[in-house]
Amino acid sequence: MKNILITGGAGFVGFHLSRHSGLNDYDRVVLVDNLNSYYDPSLKYGRLKELGFLVDESTPEMTAVENEKGWVFYRADLKNRDQMETLFKEYPFDHVVHLGAQAGVRYSIENPESYVDSNLVGFVNILECCRHHPVKHLVYASSSSVYGANTKVPFHEDDPVTKPISLYAATKRSNELLAYSYSHLYGIPTTGLRFFTVYGPWGRPDMAYFLFAEKIIKGKTIQVFNQGDMKRDFTYVDDITESITRLIEKPMAGKDEDPARILNIGHGSPVDLSEFIRIIEENLGMKAQKEYLPMQDGDVPMTWADTSRLEELTGYSPKVTLREGIEQFALWYKEYRNL
């Protein structure tokens, strides 16, 4: 039996990864999510329904819910070590893709405890389980936010990451350090992926493109921070999942290789926020009312990924342009909102 665990399975990236054909080689795919209310859980239930899992708010914790493929979903919490230990005993996992985390830069300023519980305690629980139930490769989500206010662009994996400017970024950098320690102490091959502004259908409602669409449709004012003087390296979710599936069976395994690896995973072409908004307007057929505001705490003026290492390793470079990706999001959004 060949098994894989995906944490955050009802989340944005976890959902899209679970739909990727690259997982068809596995006998058992196990998804875990605590289905918390950071944003509307109905979106998470909708994703799970698309995957064939009939789950709602009444689904008990640690009850196996199967779909027609024989894949399994568990409502479970990363910070509950006993629950994680039970899963690793039940299914000898070959690979783990750890995407479950408390997301959001601004939310971390107001709710630090949830980030400590999920992103630190939860991640240590995953590492401990991989230690006591050895896996061939642990791939986990880090974030471009670890680069902090770096002004050298594009961001390269060897650039300094010693000055995170948000608690969220600090927890993600802590994950990288913890993974490095566990890799060297216990020989666990790990790969941390620094995601750059992932977007697409079924995305998170707290992300800018989703928030903008909601407010534009309702005729409400959108907030444009730093007076609009910002650039982001927007990365379509299918490019993310294609890269992940190519990486899963490529751990650093050579005798002279470091077992802990960090990779940027982005499009590699930053776009002005004003252009980003224009593309959303075009696809919704409506103009946005804008309120220009100063930079928010924990935010940065630019992100830009150097993806040369990822491309060399996987032979893949992002294919989806921002215009193509926003078009796909808008088509989904209109159907989702019955517009």
C-alpha positions as CSV (number, residue, x, y, z in Angstrom):
1,M,0.0,0.0,0.0
2,K,1.2,3.5,-0.9
3,N,-0.3,6.2,1.3
4,I,-0.1,10.0,1.5
5,L,-1.3,12.4,4.1
6,I,-2.5,15.9,3.1
7,T,-3.1,18.3,6.1
8,G,-5.3,21.2,5.4
9,G,-7.2,19.0,3.0
10,A,-10.3,21.2,3.0
11,G,-8.2,24.3,2.5
12,F,-7.5,26.1,-0.8
13,V,-4.2,24.5,-1.9
14,G,-5.0,21.2,-0.2
15,F,-8.3,20.9,-2.2
16,H,-6.6,21.6,-5.5
17,L,-3.7,19.3,-4.7
18,S,-6.3,16.5,-4.0
19,R,-7.8,16.9,-7.4
20,H,-4.4,16.6,-9.2
21,S,-3.9,13.5,-11.3
22,G,-0.5,13.1,-9.7
23,L,-2.1,11.5,-6.7
24,N,-3.7,8.7,-8.7
25,D,-0.7,6.4,-8.0
26,Y,-1.5,6.3,-4.3
27,D,-3.6,3.5,-2.9
28,R,-4.9,5.7,-0.1
29,V,-5.0,9.5,0.2
30,V,-5.9,10.7,3.7
31,L,-7.0,14.3,4.1
32,V,-7.1,16.1,7.5
33,D,-8.7,19.4,8.4
34,N,-10.2,20.9,11.6
35,L,-12.7,22.9,9.5
36,N,-12.3,26.0,11.7
37,S,-14.2,29.2,11.3
38,Y,-11.4,31.6,10.3
39,Y,-13.5,32.1,7.2
40,D,-16.9,30.7,6.3
41,P,-16.7,26.9,6.8
42,S,-19.4,26.4,4.0
43,L,-16.6,27.0,1.5
44,K,-14.6,24.2,3.0
45,Y,-17.6,21.9,3.0
46,G,-18.1,22.8,-0.6
47,R,-14.6,21.9,-1.5
48,L,-14.9,18.5,0.3
49,K,-18.2,17.9,-1.5
50,E,-16.4,18.5,-4.8
51,L,-13.9,15.8,-3.7
52,G,-16.8,13.4,-2.9
53,F,-16.8,13.7,0.9
54,L,-20.1,14.3,2.6
55,V,-19.1,16.4,5.5
56,D,-20.9,19.1,7.6
57,E,-20.7,20.9,11.0
58,S,-22.1,17.7,12.7
59,T,-19.3,15.4,11.4
60,P,-17.5,14.1,14.6
61,E,-13.8,14.4,15.0
62,M,-11.7,11.4,14.0
63,T,-14.5,9.7,12.1
64,A,-13.4,8.3,8.7
65,V,-15.4,9.7,5.8
66,E,-14.7,7.9,2.5
67,N,-15.3,9.0,-1.0
68,E,-15.9,6.7,-4.0
69,K,-12.1,6.5,-4.6
70,G,-11.6,5.0,-1.2
71,W,-9.8,8.2,0.0
72,V,-10.4,9.2,3.6
73,F,-11.2,12.5,5.2
74,Y,-10.8,13.1,9.0
75,R,-12.0,16.1,10.9
76,A,-9.0,16.4,13.2
77,D,-6.8,19.1,14.8
78,L,-3.1,19.4,14.2
79,K,-2.5,20.6,17.8
80,N,-4.0,17.4,19.2
81,R,-1.0,15.1,19.3
82,D,-3.1,12.0,20.1
83,Q,-5.2,12.5,17.0
84,M,-2.1,12.9,14.8
85,E,-0.5,9.9,16.4
86,T,-3.6,7.8,15.8
87,L,-3.6,8.7,12.1
88,F,0.1,7.8,11.6
89,K,-0.4,4.5,13.3
90,E,-3.5,3.7,11.2
91,Y,-1.9,4.5,7.9
92,P,1.9,4.0,7.3
93,F,2.4,7.2,5.2
94,D,5.0,7.2,2.5
95,H,4.7,10.9,2.0
96,V,3.2,13.9,3.9
97,V,2.2,17.2,2.4
98,H,1.6,19.5,5.3
99,L,-0.6,22.5,4.2
100,G,-2.6,22.9,7.4
101,A,-1.9,26.2,9.2
102,Q,-3.5,29.3,10.5
103,A,-3.2,31.7,7.5
104,G,-3.3,35.5,7.2
105,V,-0.7,38.2,8.0
106,R,-3.1,40.8,9.4
107,Y,-5.1,38.3,11.4
108,S,-2.0,37.2,13.3
109,I,-1.6,40.7,14.8
110,E,-5.0,40.3,16.5
111,N,-5.0,36.6,17.3
112,P,-1.5,35.4,18.1
113,E,-2.5,32.4,20.1
114,S,-4.2,30.7,17.1
115,Y,-0.9,30.9,15.2
116,V,1.2,29.4,18.0
117,D,-1.3,26.6,18.4
118,S,-1.6,25.7,14.7
119,N,1.6,26.8,13.1
120,L,4.0,25.9,15.9
121,V,2.4,23.2,18.1
122,G,0.7,21.6,15.2
123,F,3.9,21.6,13.1
124,V,5.9,20.0,15.9
125,N,3.2,17.3,16.2
126,I,3.6,16.5,12.5
127,L,7.4,16.4,12.8
128,E,7.2,14.1,15.9
129,C,4.9,11.7,14.0
130,C,7.2,11.7,11.0
131,R,10.0,10.9,13.4
132,H,8.3,8.0,15.1
133,H,6.6,6.7,12.0
134,P,9.3,7.4,9.3
135,V,8.2,8.9,6.0
136,K,10.1,9.1,2.7
137,H,9.5,12.8,2.4
138,L,7.7,15.6,4.3
139,V,6.7,18.6,2.1
140,Y,5.4,21.6,4.0
141,A,4.1,25.0,3.3
142,S,6.2,28.0,4.2
143,S,5.6,31.5,2.9
144,S,7.2,34.3,1.0
145,S,6.5,36.5,4.1
146,V,9.7,35.1,5.7
147,Y,11.7,37.5,3.5
148,G,10.3,40.4,5.6
149,A,11.1,43.8,4.3
150,N,14.0,42.6,2.1
151,T,14.6,45.1,-0.7
152,K,16.9,42.9,-2.9
153,V,14.8,41.3,-5.6
154,P,14.0,38.8,-6.8
155,F,13.9,36.9,-3.5
156,H,16.4,34.0,-3.5
157,E,16.4,31.1,-1.0
158,D,19.8,32.1,0.2
159,D,18.8,35.7,1.1
160,P,18.7,36.6,4.8
161,V,15.4,35.8,6.5
162,T,16.2,37.0,10.0
163,K,13.7,39.9,10.3
164,P,10.1,38.7,9.8
165,I,7.7,41.7,10.2
166,S,4.6,39.7,11.2
167,L,3.8,37.0,13.6
168,Y,2.6,34.8,10.7
169,A,6.0,35.2,9.0
170,A,7.8,34.4,12.3
171,T,5.8,31.2,12.7
172,K,6.6,30.1,9.1
173,R,10.3,30.8,9.6
174,S,10.2,28.8,12.8
175,N,8.7,25.9,10.8
176,E,11.8,26.0,8.5
177,L,14.2,26.0,11.5
178,L,12.3,23.2,13.2
179,A,12.3,21.1,10.0
180,Y,16.0,21.7,9.6
181,S,16.7,20.4,13.1
182,Y,14.5,17.3,12.7
183,S,16.0,16.5,9.3
184,H,19.5,16.5,10.8
185,L,18.7,14.9,14.1
186,Y,16.4,12.1,12.7
187,G,17.1,11.9,9.0
188,I,13.6,13.1,7.9
189,P,13.8,14.4,4.3
190,T,11.9,17.7,4.3
191,T,11.1,20.4,1.7
192,G,9.7,23.7,2.7
193,L,7.9,25.7,0.0
194,R,7.8,29.5,0.2
195,F,4.4,30.2,-1.5
196,F,4.0,33.5,-3.3
197,T,0.4,34.9,-3.3
198,V,-1.5,31.9,-4.5
199,Y,-4.9,32.6,-6.2
200,G,-7.6,30.9,-8.2
201,P,-11.0,29.3,-8.0
202,W,-12.2,28.0,-4.6
203,G,-9.7,30.5,-3.0
204,R,-9.7,32.0,0.5
205,P,-12.2,34.8,1.0
206,D,-9.6,36.8,3.0
207,M,-7.3,37.1,0.0
208,A,-7.3,40.4,-1.9
209,Y,-8.6,39.2,-5.2
210,F,-11.6,37.5,-3.4
211,L,-12.3,40.5,-1.2
212,F,-12.1,42.8,-4.2
213,A,-14.5,40.7,-6.2
214,E,-17.0,40.6,-3.3
215,K,-17.0,44.4,-2.8
216,I,-17.0,45.3,-6.5
217,I,-20.0,43.1,-7.1
218,K,-21.8,44.7,-4.2
219,G,-20.8,48.3,-5.1
220,K,-18.7,48.7,-2.0
221,T,-15.4,50.5,-1.7
222,I,-12.2,48.4,-1.9
223,Q,-9.2,49.4,0.3
224,V,-6.0,49.9,-1.6
225,F,-3.0,50.0,0.7
226,N,0.2,51.9,0.4
227,Q,-1.6,54.2,-2.0
228,G,-1.6,51.4,-4.5
229,D,2.2,51.4,-4.8
230,M,2.6,47.6,-4.4
231,K,3.6,44.6,-6.5
232,R,2.9,41.0,-5.9
233,D,4.1,37.8,-7.5
234,F,0.7,36.2,-8.1
235,T,0.9,32.5,-8.6
236,Y,-2.0,30.5,-10.0
237,V,-3.0,27.5,-7.8
238,D,-2.6,24.9,-10.6
239,D,1.0,25.9,-11.0
240,I,1.5,25.4,-7.3
241,T,0.0,21.9,-7.3
242,E,1.8,20.8,-10.4
243,S,5.1,21.8,-8.7
244,I,4.2,20.0,-5.5
245,T,3.3,16.7,-7.2
246,R,6.6,16.8,-9.1
247,L,8.4,17.4,-5.8
248,I,6.8,14.8,-3.6
249,E,9.0,11.9,-4.7
250,K,12.1,14.0,-5.0
251,P,13.5,14.2,-1.5
252,M,17.1,15.3,-0.8
253,A,18.4,11.7,-0.5
254,G,22.0,11.7,-1.7
255,K,24.7,11.1,0.8
256,D,26.2,14.5,0.2
257,E,22.9,16.4,0.1
258,D,21.3,18.3,2.9
259,P,18.1,16.5,4.0
260,A,16.4,19.8,4.6
261,R,15.6,21.9,1.6
262,I,13.8,25.3,1.0
263,L,12.3,26.3,-2.3
264,N,10.5,29.3,-3.6
265,I,7.3,28.5,-5.4
266,G,6.0,31.5,-7.4
267,H,5.3,32.8,-10.8
268,G,8.5,34.9,-10.9
269,S,6.9,38.0,-12.4
270,P,5.5,40.6,-10.0
271,V,2.5,42.7,-11.1
272,D,1.4,46.2,-10.1
273,L,-1.6,46.2,-7.7
274,S,-3.3,48.7,-10.1
275,E,-3.0,46.2,-13.0
276,F,-4.3,43.4,-10.8
277,I,-7.4,45.5,-10.0
278,R,-8.0,46.4,-13.6
279,I,-8.0,42.7,-14.6
280,I,-10.5,41.9,-11.9
281,E,-12.7,44.8,-13.1
282,E,-12.6,43.6,-16.7
283,N,-13.6,40.1,-15.8
284,L,-16.5,41.2,-13.5
285,G,-17.6,43.9,-16.0
286,M,-17.7,46.5,-13.2
287,K,-15.5,49.3,-12.0
288,A,-14.2,49.4,-8.4
289,Q,-14.7,52.3,-6.0
290,K,-11.3,52.7,-4.3
291,E,-10.1,54.1,-1.0
292,Y,-6.3,54.6,-0.9
293,L,-4.7,54.0,2.5
294,P,-1.2,53.8,4.0
295,M,0.7,50.5,4.3
296,Q,-0.7,48.1,6.8
297,D,1.4,46.6,9.7
298,G,3.1,43.4,8.6
299,D,2.8,44.2,4.9
300,V,5.5,44.6,2.3
301,P,5.7,46.7,-0.9
302,M,6.9,43.9,-3.2
303,T,7.2,40.2,-3.5
304,W,9.1,38.5,-6.3
305,A,10.3,34.9,-6.4
306,D,13.5,33.6,-7.9
307,T,12.3,30.1,-8.9
308,S,15.4,28.9,-10.7
309,R,16.0,26.1,-8.1
310,L,12.5,24.8,-8.3
311,E,12.5,24.8,-12.1
312,E,15.9,23.0,-12.2
313,L,14.6,20.3,-9.9
314,T,11.2,19.8,-11.4
315,G,11.7,20.8,-15.0
316,Y,8.5,22.9,-14.6
317,S,7.9,26.6,-14.7
318,P,4.6,28.4,-14.1
319,K,2.4,28.5,-17.2
320,V,-0.7,30.5,-16.2
321,T,-0.6,34.3,-16.7
322,L,-2.4,36.6,-14.2
323,R,-5.0,37.5,-16.9
324,E,-5.7,33.8,-17.6
325,G,-5.9,33.0,-13.9
326,I,-8.2,35.8,-12.9
327,E,-10.5,34.8,-15.8
328,Q,-10.8,31.3,-14.3
329,F,-11.4,32.7,-10.8
330,A,-14.1,35.1,-12.1
331,L,-15.9,32.3,-14.0
332,W,-15.9,30.2,-10.8
333,Y,-16.9,33.2,-8.6
334,K,-19.9,34.1,-10.7
335,E,-21.2,30.5,-10.6
336,Y,-20.4,30.2,-6.8
337,R,-22.3,33.4,-6.1
338,N,-25.1,32.6,-8.6
339,L,-24.4,35.8,-10.5
